[in-house]
Amino acid sequence: MENKLCRIAVFYDGTYFSKVSNYYLYQHERRARISIKGLHDFICAEVASKENLDSRHCQIVDASYFRGRLTAQQAFEQDRLMSERTFEDVLMRADITMFQQHLSTHSDGTLEEKRIDVWLALEAYEMATLKRYDVCVLLTGDGDFVPLVRKLNTLGSRVMLLGWDFSYEREGKTYRTYVSSGLIEQVNYPILMDKVIDARDRRSDPVVNNLFLPRVAEPSPRPPARPTLVDGELRQGTVVNLPADKPYGFIKPAGGGDNLFFHATDTVGVEFLSLSVQDRVLFTMVMGDRGPVARSVQLDPSPQE
């Protein structure tokens, strides 16, 4: 295989990858998003090492991203329409094919992702059958993909796993994401990315550091034309909702009225992750695309009642 091209296919479990990316942006000391290009460069380098090849002979020929998706109306109501479209632009620029289906809505309003993992497994097996990839890379931690790994091996495709184990605490609760031990045991090339990223001997490794987008010291300013200041008055309120793993929250104004949305980048003098429900805050009100929102959120220094 010295001069033969090693053809690589990458399959993203989108929900899992989103959790990983949010962890490194909001909880990990890196405070940065994962770079798709850097991730693909890392994959090529690791495949070359495992397959004993020159990295120039290892190429990603297909990449697919599977996830459940909010409807346009749901994304609009949750102020996520722009962020979702922006991420889709990132995937398109990286030549990643998107496989999406709407999330299921339960009677209580909660959302659930159904059948997307089955779709990933079926597409991966069908594509590998037709194109005979040398290496298939799975970005997931779900043990339900063990049968897929076995099927890919029957086709002669080696399987590399990129998985993350991590945990963090928020509002007194511990959140954990981990890789199935059964999946680790079954794949040909298991790579626990959290250990690679945090390894002392790889802190200066450009391949590892390039896994992340450049860290921005200060939040990028919002376009000045969109929000307009209502009156410039500093208002009081209470944090009433901080959805887990989300970079935003909601404030109940002290004077009454609807709860106001605020983004993690809208805090001043306080880390967003240090905020808790029931914290009293000060803020200014601006008009966003869909009504008033909170900006310049800071802790209220006045004595607590």
Backbone bond lengths (Angstrom), bond angles and torsions (degrees), N, CA, C in turn:
res aa  C-N    CA-C-N  psi(-1)  N-CA   C-N-CA  omega(-1)  CA-C   N-CA-C  phi
1 M - - - 1.461 - - 1.518 111.78 -
2 E 1.333 116.85 15.33 1.457 121.09 -172.48 1.519 111.96 -55.35
3 N 1.350 117.15 -47.56 1.459 120.04 -176.48 1.528 112.72 -112.66
4 K 1.304 116.22 9.09 1.453 120.03 -179.85 1.518 110.47 -84.64
5 L 1.321 115.69 139.23 1.456 119.89 178.64 1.528 109.81 -69.02
6 C 1.319 115.72 129.94 1.465 121.48 175.04 1.524 107.45 -94.39
7 R 1.329 115.78 112.86 1.471 121.68 -174.38 1.529 109.29 -92.56
8 I 1.332 114.97 124.79 1.462 122.06 -174.23 1.527 109.44 -115.42
9 A 1.317 116.15 137.43 1.469 122.09 172.08 1.527 108.20 -119.65
10 V 1.327 116.32 137.13 1.463 121.92 -177.60 1.529 108.97 -116.64
11 F 1.329 116.13 131.73 1.463 121.53 -179.53 1.529 109.06 -124.55
12 Y 1.325 115.66 117.33 1.466 122.62 -178.09 1.524 111.07 -95.87
13 D 1.325 116.29 126.68 1.461 121.77 162.41 1.528 104.74 -81.17
14 G 1.322 116.98 100.40 1.458 121.57 -168.98 1.514 115.13 -60.69
15 T 1.325 117.40 -41.94 1.464 120.29 -179.82 1.527 110.50 -64.76
16 Y 1.312 116.38 -41.86 1.465 121.14 178.53 1.532 110.09 -63.83
17 F 1.326 116.47 -45.96 1.461 120.02 -178.84 1.520 111.34 -64.21
18 S 1.331 117.23 -35.52 1.460 120.61 178.09 1.528 110.96 -63.10
19 K 1.344 117.25 -41.62 1.462 120.82 177.30 1.526 110.87 -61.73
20 V 1.326 115.62 -42.54 1.466 120.47 -179.93 1.526 110.52 -63.13
21 S 1.321 116.33 -47.08 1.461 120.83 -178.39 1.521 111.26 -62.63
22 N 1.340 117.09 -42.00 1.467 120.96 177.97 1.524 111.61 -65.01
23 Y 1.317 116.34 -37.24 1.466 120.10 178.36 1.522 111.06 -59.95
24 Y 1.327 116.88 -45.86 1.462 119.17 -177.94 1.524 112.26 -72.90
25 L 1.325 117.19 -23.61 1.460 119.31 178.04 1.526 111.86 -82.31
26 Y 1.340 117.43 -39.28 1.460 119.97 -170.94 1.525 115.50 -108.93
27 Q 1.346 118.92 -25.00 1.457 119.90 -177.12 1.530 114.33 -112.40
28 H 1.300 117.12 -37.96 1.465 120.76 -175.67 1.532 110.44 -78.12
29 E 1.330 116.02 154.80 1.465 120.33 -179.11 1.522 112.79 -63.44
30 R 1.311 117.38 -17.88 1.475 119.78 178.42 1.527 111.31 -62.58
31 R 1.331 116.32 -38.66 1.468 121.86 -179.07 1.540 111.00 50.77
32 A 1.321 115.54 48.92 1.467 119.75 -177.91 1.522 109.66 -150.45
33 R 1.318 115.37 151.37 1.448 122.06 175.46 1.533 110.02 -75.00
34 I 1.327 115.71 152.74 1.458 120.55 174.18 1.521 108.78 -75.94
35 S 1.318 115.45 135.82 1.461 122.07 178.83 1.527 109.39 -87.91
36 I 1.329 116.79 125.54 1.463 120.43 178.39 1.535 110.18 -63.44
37 K 1.315 117.01 -44.00 1.462 119.48 179.13 1.528 110.92 -63.13
38 G 1.330 115.75 -44.01 1.456 119.14 178.84 1.514 111.96 -62.79
39 L 1.325 116.24 -36.69 1.459 120.79 178.75 1.525 110.41 -66.22
40 H 1.323 117.12 -42.54 1.464 120.26 179.31 1.525 111.29 -67.66
41 D 1.314 117.65 -37.20 1.470 120.20 175.65 1.528 110.45 -63.35
42 F 1.331 116.20 -40.00 1.462 121.12 178.04 1.528 110.03 -62.66
43 I 1.325 116.81 -44.04 1.464 120.88 179.95 1.524 110.74 -59.82
44 C 1.327 117.09 -46.00 1.467 120.35 179.97 1.530 110.86 -61.55
45 A 1.325 116.64 -41.20 1.461 120.71 179.83 1.530 111.10 -65.29
46 E 1.336 117.04 -41.35 1.466 120.58 -179.44 1.522 111.33 -69.70
47 V 1.322 116.94 -40.22 1.465 119.68 177.86 1.527 109.80 -63.48
48 A 1.322 116.58 -42.27 1.461 119.94 178.95 1.525 110.89 -59.68
49 S 1.336 115.81 -41.24 1.465 120.08 179.22 1.524 111.52 -66.28
50 K 1.336 117.05 -45.46 1.461 120.98 -178.03 1.527 112.03 -68.46
51 E 1.333 115.90 -35.83 1.461 120.70 -176.27 1.527 112.67 -93.16
52 N 1.337 115.70 0.81 1.466 121.17 179.48 1.533 111.49 57.72
53 L 1.335 114.61 52.14 1.463 121.64 -177.19 1.521 110.27 -127.06
54 D 1.320 115.48 163.28 1.457 121.77 168.80 1.530 106.72 -72.15
55 S 1.320 117.12 133.18 1.476 120.42 -177.27 1.524 112.41 -59.47
56 R 1.339 116.82 -23.96 1.471 119.66 178.45 1.518 111.81 -68.40
57 H 1.327 116.59 -18.32 1.465 120.65 179.65 1.517 112.14 -94.94
58 C 1.336 116.89 5.83 1.466 121.73 178.29 1.526 108.78 -111.70
59 Q 1.311 116.32 116.90 1.459 120.42 -175.93 1.527 110.98 -131.72
60 I 1.342 115.47 136.59 1.461 120.24 172.53 1.521 107.84 -80.33
61 V 1.311 115.65 114.26 1.467 120.27 -176.67 1.526 112.01 -98.72
62 D 1.334 116.73 -19.35 1.467 120.66 176.63 1.525 108.36 -147.83
63 A 1.334 115.82 141.94 1.464 121.47 174.28 1.522 107.77 -141.60
64 S 1.329 116.40 131.82 1.461 121.19 -175.09 1.525 109.80 -132.33
65 Y 1.327 115.88 140.84 1.462 122.59 -176.43 1.517 108.66 -123.70
66 F 1.351 116.26 122.06 1.459 121.94 -176.14 1.527 109.74 -114.93
67 R 1.329 116.73 130.85 1.458 118.93 178.54 1.520 111.34 -162.09
68 G 1.331 115.12 156.96 1.447 120.66 169.22 1.517 108.69 -81.38
69 R 1.315 116.35 148.38 1.468 119.64 -173.25 1.521 111.11 -131.73
70 L 1.317 115.44 141.52 1.466 120.63 172.47 1.522 109.41 -67.65
71 T 1.329 116.14 151.80 1.455 118.21 170.14 1.528 108.50 -68.41
72 A 1.318 116.78 164.01 1.464 120.10 178.85 1.525 110.81 -57.79
73 Q 1.340 117.30 -40.30 1.458 121.20 -179.07 1.528 110.81 -66.96
74 Q 1.330 116.90 -42.97 1.468 120.22 178.83 1.528 111.31 -63.07
75 A 1.333 116.10 -43.77 1.462 119.93 179.52 1.524 110.92 -64.06
76 F 1.342 116.63 -37.55 1.465 121.63 178.08 1.521 110.66 -64.60
77 E 1.336 116.38 -45.35 1.462 120.60 -178.04 1.524 111.93 -66.68
78 Q 1.336 117.86 -30.58 1.454 121.66 -179.90 1.530 112.95 -94.19
79 D 1.321 115.80 8.82 1.464 121.85 178.88 1.533 111.44 57.78
80 R 1.345 116.05 39.38 1.463 120.70 -179.36 1.520 112.81 -119.00
81 L 1.321 117.07 2.23 1.457 120.24 -175.52 1.524 111.44 -61.97
82 M 1.333 116.81 -45.19 1.462 120.68 -178.33 1.526 111.30 -66.86
83 S 1.337 116.81 -43.55 1.464 119.66 -178.12 1.525 111.06 -65.89
84 E 1.340 117.33 -37.21 1.465 119.63 179.04 1.520 111.06 -67.56
85 R 1.323 116.63 -43.00 1.468 119.21 178.57 1.523 111.36 -65.54
86 T 1.321 116.72 -36.91 1.463 120.30 178.86 1.523 110.41 -62.98
87 F 1.344 116.93 -43.14 1.460 119.76 178.73 1.525 111.08 -66.97
88 E 1.317 117.39 -37.46 1.461 119.80 176.29 1.530 110.86 -61.32
89 D 1.330 117.25 -36.48 1.466 120.84 175.61 1.528 110.71 -61.67
90 V 1.341 116.18 -39.80 1.472 120.85 178.32 1.527 110.03 -61.63
91 L 1.324 117.13 -45.54 1.458 121.03 179.60 1.525 111.44 -63.69
92 M 1.316 116.57 -40.55 1.465 120.06 -179.93 1.517 111.62 -65.06
93 R 1.344 115.92 -41.01 1.469 119.03 179.15 1.531 111.38 -65.71
94 A 1.323 116.69 -26.12 1.468 120.97 179.40 1.525 111.61 -90.13
95 D 1.328 117.72 7.90 1.470 123.06 -179.50 1.527 112.10 59.14
96 I 1.316 115.77 38.20 1.460 121.13 176.93 1.523 108.60 -99.09
97 T 1.316 115.78 126.79 1.463 121.35 179.57 1.520 109.49 -80.73
98 M 1.328 117.24 130.67 1.461 121.74 -178.39 1.526 111.04 -97.62
99 F 1.329 115.02 133.25 1.461 122.75 172.84 1.525 106.07 -119.21
100 Q 1.339 116.35 111.89 1.459 120.06 -173.55 1.521 110.82 -132.86
101 Q 1.328 114.94 148.09 1.460 120.10 170.68 1.515 108.24 -145.15
102 H 1.315 115.88 154.71 1.458 120.21 -175.43 1.525 111.54 -65.18
103 L 1.317 115.28 142.91 1.457 121.29 172.95 1.526 109.42 -67.42
104 S 1.326 116.38 147.43 1.461 120.69 176.84 1.531 109.35 -82.85
105 T 1.328 116.75 137.12 1.459 121.89 -179.84 1.521 109.77 -105.65
106 H 1.333 116.17 123.23 1.456 121.15 178.59 1.529 110.33 -82.99
107 S 1.313 115.69 169.36 1.473 121.13 -177.60 1.528 111.78 -62.71
108 D 1.352 117.54 -26.83 1.463 120.02 -179.91 1.524 112.60 -88.65
109 G 1.335 116.19 5.50 1.454 120.38 176.90 1.519 114.77 92.42
110 T 1.339 117.75 -8.70 1.462 119.64 178.87 1.522 110.46 -74.03
111 L 1.320 115.38 155.51 1.461 121.47 -176.59 1.519 110.43 -111.62
112 E 1.318 116.36 148.87 1.461 120.67 -179.14 1.527 109.68 -142.19
113 E 1.318 115.00 140.03 1.456 121.14 176.95 1.522 108.68 -91.82
114 K 1.326 116.76 122.31 1.460 120.93 -178.72 1.526 110.77 -125.65
115 R 1.295 115.07 141.56 1.468 124.03 170.00 1.524 114.84 70.49
116 I 1.329 118.54 -5.87 1.458 118.75 -176.12 1.528 111.03 -68.42
117 D 1.361 117.49 -34.27 1.459 120.12 178.24 1.526 111.24 -67.49
118 V 1.325 116.02 -35.81 1.468 119.84 176.36 1.524 109.89 -64.50
119 W 1.319 115.47 -41.06 1.464 120.52 178.83 1.526 110.45 -62.14
120 L 1.327 116.88 -43.78 1.467 120.49 177.71 1.530 110.44 -58.12
121 A 1.332 116.70 -47.47 1.462 120.38 -177.77 1.531 111.48 -62.83
122 L 1.333 116.45 -43.58 1.462 119.99 -179.58 1.520 111.98 -64.96
123 E 1.330 116.40 -44.85 1.465 120.05 -179.84 1.526 111.17 -65.56
124 A 1.335 116.37 -42.72 1.465 119.90 -179.31 1.523 110.72 -61.30
125 Y 1.326 116.42 -44.52 1.465 119.72 -179.08 1.530 111.09 -67.59
126 E 1.324 116.36 -42.51 1.467 119.38 -179.43 1.526 110.95 -64.98
127 M 1.324 116.98 -44.65 1.461 120.26 -179.20 1.525 111.12 -65.70
128 A 1.342 116.57 -40.18 1.462 119.88 178.88 1.523 110.95 -66.69
129 T 1.324 117.02 -34.59 1.466 120.91 178.02 1.523 110.59 -64.37
130 L 1.321 116.18 -42.57 1.464 120.94 -176.97 1.529 112.64 -77.33
131 K 1.333 116.43 -38.12 1.464 119.44 -171.33 1.522 114.18 -106.42
132 R 1.329 117.44 -9.64 1.468 121.80 175.70 1.535 111.73 51.08
133 Y 1.316 115.76 60.60 1.459 120.50 177.82 1.531 109.89 -62.95
134 D 1.323 115.92 147.83 1.463 119.66 174.34 1.523 110.83 -76.34
135 V 1.337 115.92 -41.35 1.461 120.72 -179.32 1.528 108.94 -136.62
136 C 1.329 116.05 130.87 1.462 121.85 172.89 1.529 107.99 -108.37
137 V 1.316 116.65 131.26 1.461 121.70 -178.13 1.522 108.72 -110.53
138 L 1.324 115.82 125.35 1.469 121.60 177.59 1.512 109.31 -107.96
139 L 1.333 117.48 128.24 1.458 122.26 172.27 1.512 106.97 -106.18
140 T 1.319 115.70 94.71 1.453 121.50 -175.33 1.519 109.04 -166.48
141 G 1.325 116.67 174.43 1.454 121.24 173.31 1.513 110.98 -133.58
142 D 1.326 116.41 6.72 1.455 123.34 -170.98 1.531 111.90 -83.37
143 G 1.333 116.11 120.98 1.457 120.91 178.54 1.515 113.73 -65.95
144 D 1.342 118.37 -13.98 1.458 121.05 177.96 1.522 112.20 -64.71
145 F 1.340 117.11 -13.68 1.462 119.76 -179.48 1.530 112.98 -88.79
146 V 1.321 118.12 3.49 1.465 120.48 178.11 1.533 111.75 -57.62
147 P 1.348 120.07 -46.38 1.472 118.93 177.56 1.523 112.81 -59.43
148 L 1.334 117.63 -35.43 1.457 120.45 177.36 1.522 110.67 -62.47
149 V 1.325 116.30 -43.52 1.467 120.06 179.15 1.521 110.55 -58.14
150 R 1.324 116.69 -44.97 1.465 120.67 179.89 1.524 111.34 -62.04
151 K 1.331 116.28 -41.16 1.459 120.21 179.48 1.531 111.33 -66.01
152 L 1.323 116.59 -40.64 1.464 119.53 178.84 1.519 110.95 -64.41
153 N 1.320 116.52 -37.20 1.462 120.12 177.59 1.522 111.77 -63.84
154 T 1.341 117.56 -34.85 1.463 119.95 178.54 1.521 111.47 -65.35
155 L 1.335 116.38 -24.20 1.466 120.86 177.97 1.525 111.87 -84.36
156 G 1.336 116.30 -6.34 1.461 119.88 -178.12 1.509 113.80 92.68
157 S 1.329 117.22 5.29 1.465 120.80 178.58 1.521 109.47 -88.61
158 R 1.335 116.47 129.11 1.452 119.23 171.19 1.530 108.38 -78.93
159 V 1.325 115.80 151.43 1.466 119.89 -177.35 1.519 109.78 -119.27
160 M 1.332 115.20 125.86 1.466 121.89 174.36 1.520 108.10 -105.97
161 L 1.314 116.38 136.47 1.462 121.70 178.60 1.520 109.39 -112.72
162 L 1.325 117.11 128.64 1.451 122.92 169.34 1.524 107.16 -109.77
163 G 1.341 115.65 110.20 1.455 120.34 -177.13 1.515 111.68 -131.91
164 W 1.321 115.00 160.13 1.465 121.32 -178.24 1.525 110.07 -130.89
165 D 1.332 116.00 133.82 1.464 122.59 167.60 1.522 107.14 -109.30
166 F 1.327 118.10 125.36 1.466 119.65 175.54 1.521 109.72 -158.80
167 S 1.308 115.70 161.49 1.460 121.81 176.37 1.516 108.74 -148.02
168 Y 1.315 116.32 157.53 1.462 121.66 176.23 1.517 107.97 -157.63
169 E 1.313 115.22 161.27 1.464 120.94 -179.15 1.522 110.21 -112.72
170 R 1.325 113.70 143.67 1.465 119.36 177.05 1.516 108.45 -154.28
171 E 1.330 115.57 128.35 1.463 122.24 -179.74 1.523 111.36 54.13
172 G 1.339 116.03 39.81 1.455 120.62 177.11 1.511 114.91 78.47
173 K 1.322 117.82 0.63 1.462 121.86 179.36 1.531 109.90 -109.01
174 T 1.318 115.60 146.48 1.458 121.07 177.16 1.522 109.05 -104.31
175 Y 1.327 115.86 127.92 1.462 122.00 178.57 1.525 108.27 -110.63
176 R 1.334 116.78 132.46 1.463 121.62 -176.88 1.522 110.80 -127.57
177 T 1.311 115.15 141.80 1.458 122.73 171.11 1.523 106.72 -131.17
178 Y 1.304 116.86 130.26 1.458 118.83 -176.13 1.530 110.33 -145.36
179 V 1.332 114.27 166.48 1.460 121.85 -179.62 1.525 109.13 -99.74
180 S 1.307 116.91 135.49 1.454 122.11 177.62 1.529 110.44 -59.48
181 S 1.331 116.59 129.14 1.465 120.14 178.57 1.523 110.97 -64.17
182 G 1.341 116.72 -33.30 1.454 119.93 177.62 1.514 112.17 -63.45
183 L 1.327 115.66 -36.90 1.469 119.91 178.78 1.526 110.33 -69.31
184 I 1.318 116.75 -41.74 1.468 121.05 178.56 1.528 110.50 -59.25
185 E 1.321 116.13 -42.30 1.459 120.75 -177.74 1.525 112.28 -69.79
186 Q 1.331 117.36 -28.13 1.460 120.47 -172.88 1.521 114.26 -86.44
187 V 1.349 117.39 -33.24 1.466 119.11 -174.98 1.530 110.35 -73.49
188 N 1.339 115.23 161.28 1.459 120.37 -179.96 1.523 112.17 -78.39
189 Y 1.342 116.07 -38.25 1.461 120.30 -176.97 1.534 109.75 -129.49
190 P 1.341 118.19 85.34 1.469 119.67 177.59 1.527 111.30 -80.98
191 I 1.327 116.48 132.23 1.459 121.26 177.69 1.526 108.30 -130.30
192 L 1.327 117.02 114.83 1.458 121.58 175.42 1.523 107.64 -86.91
193 M 1.302 115.38 102.75 1.462 121.46 -170.39 1.521 113.14 -66.12
194 D 1.329 117.79 -32.39 1.465 118.92 179.68 1.526 110.88 -62.15
195 K 1.332 117.05 -36.16 1.466 120.58 178.15 1.524 111.19 -71.74
196 V 1.335 116.24 -37.95 1.468 120.01 177.91 1.521 110.43 -63.69
197 I 1.321 116.60 -46.51 1.466 121.53 -175.97 1.529 111.83 -66.45
198 D 1.338 116.75 -37.39 1.466 120.48 -176.55 1.527 113.67 -92.79
199 A 1.329 118.16 -0.84 1.464 120.98 -178.17 1.529 110.89 -64.14
200 R 1.301 116.80 131.09 1.471 121.17 -178.09 1.519 111.82 -61.53
201 D 1.333 116.31 -37.07 1.464 119.14 -176.07 1.521 113.30 -77.69
202 R 1.356 117.20 -0.51 1.468 119.46 178.84 1.523 112.60 -121.08
203 R 1.328 115.59 13.98 1.463 119.25 -179.96 1.522 113.07 -62.62
204 S 1.306 116.40 -30.40 1.471 119.73 -179.53 1.523 112.03 -102.71
205 D 1.314 116.60 8.39 1.466 121.19 -179.64 1.530 108.81 -74.74
206 P 1.331 117.99 117.64 1.470 119.33 -178.21 1.526 112.95 -63.34
207 V 1.330 117.25 -30.13 1.465 119.58 179.32 1.522 110.35 -64.04
208 V 1.342 116.93 -37.85 1.469 121.14 178.15 1.518 110.89 -75.71
209 N 1.319 117.26 -45.31 1.467 119.97 -179.27 1.519 112.23 -63.70
210 N 1.333 116.73 -31.01 1.463 120.05 179.08 1.525 112.97 -76.33
211 L 1.340 115.96 -1.20 1.456 119.03 173.18 1.528 111.46 -67.91
212 F 1.327 116.53 -14.78 1.459 120.82 -175.78 1.520 111.40 -118.58
213 L 1.315 114.51 145.58 1.451 120.24 173.55 1.527 108.63 -69.00
214 P 1.323 118.56 153.75 1.471 120.63 179.09 1.519 110.95 -53.73
215 R 1.311 115.16 132.87 1.462 120.49 -179.76 1.518 110.41 -72.48
216 V 1.316 116.24 132.11 1.456 122.03 179.74 1.521 108.43 -97.70
217 A 1.312 116.56 119.68 1.467 120.46 -176.71 1.521 111.75 -65.23
218 E 1.303 116.64 -42.08 1.460 120.95 -179.98 1.519 109.05 -120.57
219 P 1.331 117.98 144.42 1.460 120.23 178.00 1.520 111.09 -58.20
220 S 1.322 115.46 140.62 1.454 119.82 178.02 1.520 109.33 -64.88
221 P 1.329 118.00 137.32 1.473 119.56 -179.91 1.512 111.32 -65.39
222 R 1.294 115.72 143.88 1.457 119.82 176.75 1.533 109.60 -74.77
223 P 1.325 116.13 151.03 1.462 118.54 177.97 1.518 110.60 -55.06
224 P 1.330 119.02 126.63 1.461 120.97 -174.72 1.516 114.61 -67.13
225 A 1.328 117.15 -19.71 1.454 118.91 -174.21 1.525 112.76 -78.60
226 R 1.349 117.72 -20.76 1.454 119.19 -173.57 1.529 113.82 -80.28
227 P 1.346 118.71 -66.65 1.462 116.63 -179.60 1.521 111.45 -82.44
228 T 1.303 116.27 141.87 1.458 120.95 175.80 1.522 108.68 -123.00
229 L 1.316 116.21 138.93 1.460 121.23 -178.15 1.522 109.85 -64.99
230 V 1.326 115.92 134.58 1.461 119.48 179.29 1.515 109.89 -72.07
231 D 1.335 117.71 -58.34 1.455 119.59 -179.61 1.529 112.27 -146.76
232 G 1.340 118.00 -2.58 1.459 120.87 179.27 1.517 113.75 78.88
233 E 1.325 117.41 -1.15 1.465 120.69 -177.63 1.520 110.92 -74.75
234 L 1.339 116.00 138.23 1.455 121.31 175.38 1.524 108.00 -83.32
235 R 1.321 116.22 120.85 1.464 121.40 -173.79 1.524 111.07 -109.84
236 Q 1.322 115.79 161.95 1.452 121.63 176.82 1.525 109.82 -105.98
237 G 1.325 114.21 151.43 1.463 119.22 177.87 1.510 110.92 -167.34
238 T 1.327 115.32 -178.52 1.462 122.14 -179.01 1.526 109.27 -131.07
239 V 1.318 116.18 133.67 1.469 120.28 175.54 1.528 107.97 -68.44
240 V 1.320 116.97 123.44 1.468 120.23 -176.13 1.520 113.45 -116.29
241 N 1.328 117.59 -13.01 1.468 118.87 -178.58 1.520 109.70 -156.12
242 L 1.351 116.06 128.98 1.464 123.08 174.77 1.522 107.09 -133.37
243 P 1.328 117.94 87.92 1.471 120.35 -177.36 1.523 111.32 -56.72
244 A 1.325 116.65 134.74 1.471 121.16 -179.07 1.521 110.78 -59.22
245 D 1.342 115.41 138.04 1.470 123.18 176.23 1.522 113.68 64.85
246 K 1.345 117.65 16.22 1.452 119.89 179.72 1.526 109.96 -116.18
247 P 1.332 117.76 142.84 1.467 120.94 -178.11 1.520 113.17 -87.47
248 Y 1.320 117.25 41.52 1.455 119.77 179.66 1.528 109.89 -156.86
249 G 1.323 115.10 169.43 1.454 120.66 178.71 1.515 109.85 -154.30
250 F 1.361 115.86 -172.46 1.450 120.75 -178.25 1.527 109.45 -136.61
251 I 1.330 115.52 143.56 1.463 122.98 -177.81 1.517 109.30 -120.78
252 K 1.335 115.67 136.08 1.468 120.69 173.77 1.525 107.91 -96.38
253 P 1.326 118.06 116.34 1.470 120.38 -179.30 1.523 111.25 -63.16
254 A 1.322 116.47 142.86 1.470 121.20 -178.79 1.527 111.41 -63.47
255 G 1.299 117.74 -30.55 1.455 120.59 -178.62 1.507 114.79 -85.30
256 G 1.348 116.64 5.90 1.458 119.79 -178.50 1.512 111.69 93.93
257 G 1.292 116.60 175.58 1.458 121.70 -179.12 1.521 111.28 106.38
258 D 1.330 115.79 179.51 1.458 121.45 -177.60 1.522 111.23 -67.77
259 N 1.326 115.79 150.64 1.459 120.63 174.11 1.521 109.78 -62.64
260 L 1.336 116.17 144.72 1.457 121.76 -176.26 1.526 110.79 -109.08
261 F 1.300 116.54 132.49 1.458 123.12 176.29 1.532 110.36 -72.76
262 F 1.354 117.65 143.59 1.464 120.85 168.33 1.518 109.30 -144.41
263 H 1.321 116.07 147.71 1.467 122.29 -177.43 1.523 109.83 -97.81
264 A 1.337 115.98 159.06 1.464 121.10 -179.87 1.520 112.23 -58.11
265 T 1.320 116.83 -30.54 1.467 120.43 -179.07 1.524 112.95 -79.20
266 D 1.348 117.12 -2.72 1.465 120.48 -177.18 1.522 113.24 -96.19
267 T 1.337 117.46 9.33 1.466 119.96 179.60 1.531 110.32 -88.37
268 V 1.320 115.64 150.04 1.466 121.79 -179.16 1.531 108.27 -130.26
269 G 1.326 116.85 123.62 1.458 120.75 176.37 1.509 115.08 71.58
270 V 1.334 117.27 10.98 1.459 121.18 178.65 1.526 108.34 -151.56
271 E 1.323 116.70 138.84 1.460 120.87 177.36 1.523 109.39 -73.65
272 F 1.324 116.01 135.07 1.466 120.01 179.87 1.527 111.19 -56.11
273 L 1.352 116.45 -40.54 1.457 120.29 -176.61 1.520 113.16 -68.90
274 S 1.337 117.22 -16.29 1.468 119.59 179.77 1.523 111.90 -87.30
275 L 1.323 117.76 -9.55 1.458 120.97 179.30 1.522 110.99 -72.52
276 S 1.322 116.13 148.64 1.455 122.33 177.83 1.529 109.27 -133.77
277 V 1.311 115.00 156.14 1.467 119.83 174.43 1.529 108.57 -59.86
278 Q 1.316 116.09 139.62 1.474 125.91 -177.58 1.529 112.86 85.43
279 D 1.329 118.75 -2.42 1.464 119.50 172.83 1.525 109.35 -65.27
280 R 1.333 116.11 135.61 1.464 120.47 174.79 1.512 108.82 -87.59
281 V 1.326 115.74 133.30 1.460 120.74 -174.80 1.522 111.52 -133.72
282 L 1.325 114.41 162.90 1.452 122.80 169.75 1.520 108.11 -111.12
283 F 1.324 116.64 149.92 1.458 119.94 -178.80 1.524 109.42 -160.82
284 T 1.327 114.76 163.59 1.458 120.40 169.44 1.519 107.82 -109.37
285 M 1.293 115.68 154.89 1.458 120.55 -177.58 1.527 109.68 -107.36
286 V 1.339 115.76 133.11 1.461 120.53 175.80 1.524 108.23 -127.52
287 M 1.308 115.95 163.07 1.457 120.83 177.43 1.526 108.56 -95.62
288 G 1.314 116.51 116.36 1.447 121.40 175.15 1.512 110.56 -91.54
289 D 1.341 115.97 -164.80 1.458 120.06 -178.93 1.518 112.42 -64.79
290 R 1.347 116.40 -29.24 1.462 119.18 -173.51 1.517 112.22 -123.59
291 G 1.314 116.44 25.71 1.452 119.38 177.92 1.517 112.58 121.88
292 P 1.340 117.91 -171.33 1.463 121.87 -175.64 1.534 112.24 -65.94
293 V 1.335 116.01 141.11 1.460 123.65 173.04 1.526 107.59 -137.07
294 A 1.325 116.12 165.61 1.467 120.71 -178.75 1.521 110.39 -97.62
295 R 1.336 115.77 141.21 1.465 122.51 175.37 1.527 108.18 -132.53
296 S 1.320 116.43 167.16 1.481 122.94 176.85 1.534 110.47 51.05
297 V 1.330 115.62 49.42 1.465 121.04 -178.04 1.531 109.72 -75.55
298 Q 1.324 116.82 129.32 1.465 122.38 -179.26 1.514 108.97 -144.60
299 L 1.339 115.92 158.13 1.461 118.81 178.89 1.518 110.27 -67.28
300 D 1.319 116.79 142.21 1.458 122.69 177.56 1.528 108.70 -79.53
301 P 1.327 118.03 115.54 1.467 119.97 -176.95 1.527 113.80 -77.08
302 S 1.323 118.33 -8.30 1.473 119.90 -178.13 1.524 110.07 -68.29
303 P 1.345 118.62 152.96 1.478 121.88 -177.93 1.535 110.88 -57.38
304 Q 1.341 115.05 139.31 1.464 120.53 177.65 1.523 109.29 -76.43
305 E 1.298 116.15 140.24 1.464 120.71 179.19 1.517 111.34 -77.97
